């Protein structure tokens, strides 16, 4: 999909309408797919602009960036999108409402301990690896067992997150992610980024992670989760 010109508010409005159109064409209801604004490499003002435009979910890949822009944001749900390091679990729990995604048991255990110590609930998604180019993620076959173990530790496992392949069969990858989600359970299938979100919606994604489609191209070439 070409990038939308105009302000953040105009881009969000156009994307919201287009997401609903794709959902309806796939036999789903309008409003059944939420948009998460990925604010990596963007300013605090950009994050606020996305929320002012009517979005409710924002996400960051790096803890340090989030510390600079996510404190005292307008009402919103803050998602951690990066790889979870156990020694940063306490800081992640203190700042974020949702962790996408937990790809291994030791990271989940660290988050569960930190959440218990902080006395606050934490929603998590199991990250499923459906792409040969990705380093992280549980296999689709292992995802249900990981989810069950995390629930035993008191975490609210609310579904699955996956990153589509840069090359290859995106439809097959998204179908595998959807199958894992059906087995894990929950209400969130976080699937689809700025370049492939339409296919993700057709495969049942309930949340698309959009960065460049909302804010424009980043200045860095680093691969992100949007």
N, C-alpha and C positions, 0 to 999 in steps of 0.2 A: 504493500500500500504506500503511495507517495506521502511524503511528509505534508502536513497541513500547514498552510501559511496563516499568519495572523498572530494574535495574542494567545497567551496560555488559555484564557477563558474561551476564546473562539475555537481553539484546537480541542479543548475538552468537550465543548458542546458538539462539535462535528464528530469526534470519536464516539461520544456517548450514543449519538444517533446511529452511527455506522455499526457499532457493536450490537445495538438492539436489532438493526436490520438483519445482520448475519444470524443472530440468535433466532429470530422469528423464521427466517428461511430454513433453519435447521429444525423447525418444529418446537421451538422453545418460546418461553414468554419474554416479553420486553422486561428489562430490568433484572433478568435472571443471571446476568454476568456483571460482576463489579470490575471497576478499573482501579488498579493500584498504581499510583504515580511513583516511579522510581527516581529518586532525587540525587542519585550518585553524580558527583561532579557538578551539581547545581547549587545555587545559593539558598540561603534560608528564605529569602524573599520569593524565590521560585516555588519552594515548597508551600509557602503561605498562599501564593497565587493559585496553585492547584487546588488547595482546600477552599479558597474563596470561590473557585469556579464550580464547586459542588461535589468534589470528590471527598471521600472519607478515609481513604487508606493511602499511606505513604510508606515507602520502603527505602532502606539504605543497605549497602553492601559492607560498609566499614564502620566500626564502632566510633572511631575518632571523628569521622565526618558527622555522624549522627549527634555526637555530643555538642558539636558546634551549631547545629541547626534545629534539633528536635526538642530541646528543652522549652517548655511553656508555649508549645504550638497551640493554635486553636483546636477545639475538640476534634480528635481524629484517632484512628487506630494505626499504631506504628509497628511496622514489620521489619525484622532483621532478615536480610537476604543472603548474608555472607556465610562462609564456612565457619562453623562453631568451634572455637578453641576453648578447651576446658578451663584454662586459667582466666578466661574472660567471661565466664558464665555469669558471675555475680553482676558485672557491669551490664551485660546484655539484659538480664532480668530486670535490672533497675530502670532501664530506659525504654524497653520495647514491650509491646503487648502480645505479639505473635512472633514466633521464630520459624522461618522458612529456610531451609528445612533441616531437620535432624537426620543425619545420614548414617549414624552409628550409635551403638548403645552407650559408650563411655561419654559421648557428648550429651546425650539425653540424661544420663545419670547426674552429670554436673549441673545441668539446667534444673533438674528436679530438686536437687539439694539447695541450690540457690533460691529457687522459688519458695521452698519450705522455710528457709531461713528468713526470707523477706516477708513471708506471710501474705503472698499475693498469688493469684492464679496465673497460669501461663498456658496459652494455646500454642501448639506446635503442629507442624506438618512434617510428615516423613518425606525426605527427599529420595526419589526413585531415579536411578540412573537408566536412561533409555537412549543414551547417545555414546558412541565409542570415543568421542572427543572430550567427554567430561571425566574428570578425575574422581568426583565425589558422587555419592548416592548409593543407597541399598539396591540390590537387585529387585526386580518386581516380585520374584518368588519369595524373597526374604522380608519384604516390607510388612506383611501382616503380622509376623512374629515380632518384629521390632516394635510395631505399633502397640501390640498387646503388652509387651514388657514395659514400654513407656507409660501406658495407662496404669499398670500396676504400681508405678512409682508416683502416681498422682498427677501426671501431666495430662492436659486436655488435648488429646490427639484429634485434630479436626479434619484430617484428610491427607492429601498428597501434594507435593510440589515436584515438578520435573522441568528440565531444560531440553528443548528439542535439538536435534542435531544440526550442525552447520551445513553439512552435506548429507546426502542419502535420503532414505525414505522417511520423511517427516510424518506421514500418515501412520505408518507402522509403529513409529516411536510413540506417537500420541495415543494410539490405540492401546499399546502396552501400558502406558501411564494410566489411562482410564480403567483398564482391567485391574490394575493394582489398587486404584482408588476404590473401586467397587468392593474389593476384599478388605481394605483397611477400614472403610466407613468414614463417617464425618460429613461435613457440609461444604468443604472447600477442596476443589481441584484447581490448584494454581498452575496453569499451563498456558503458555503463549506469551510472546514478547512482541516488540514493535514490528518485527519482520515476518512473524508466523502466527499472529494471534487469530486470524480468521480461521485457519485450519484447526487451531486449538478449540475455538468455540464450537465448531462442527463436531468435535470429538467430546464435547461435554464439559469443557472448562467452565468453572464458575467464577474465576478471577484471572484477568490478564494483567501482566506486569509491563507497563508502558513507560518508557523514559524518553527516548528520542522522538517518538510520535507526539509527545506532549510538549517537550521543551526544546526540540531541535537537536541537531548533531552535537555530540560531545567533542571536546578538543582532544581527548585521549583515544587511542586505538584499543585500549584494554577491553577485553570481552566482559560483559556484564550480564546481569540477570534480567535485562529489559530490552 
